[in-house]
């Protein structure tokens, strides 16, 4: 397997992958930030997405947590996420409960989220 292409900034360091999580309550104007992280590789960005997904699903009722719990064990989907990130495209996971939409995303610096 070949190494993914690495985008360098002007001082020669790899640009980070930006990872963000937010809650969007229904009938609210603003999002509630749930975490942010800058990862140095697609794998580390995916690891952060998994951790935040686990944190969010731990707080949801079982029925609403099920899609996130499935995603946590879906290796094929994780490989797809890595392919997107490695190729320079962002990846987004959205979970819901009765009153809130939870959006988790990772994308290479310089890409549009």
Secondary structure as UniProt FT lines:
FT   TURN            10..11
FT   STRAND          17..25
FT   TURN            26..27
FT   STRAND          32..39
FT   HELIX           42..59
FT   HELIX           62..73
FT   HELIX           75..86
FT   TURN            87..88
FT   STRAND          91..96
FT   STRAND          100..108
FT   TURN            109..110
//
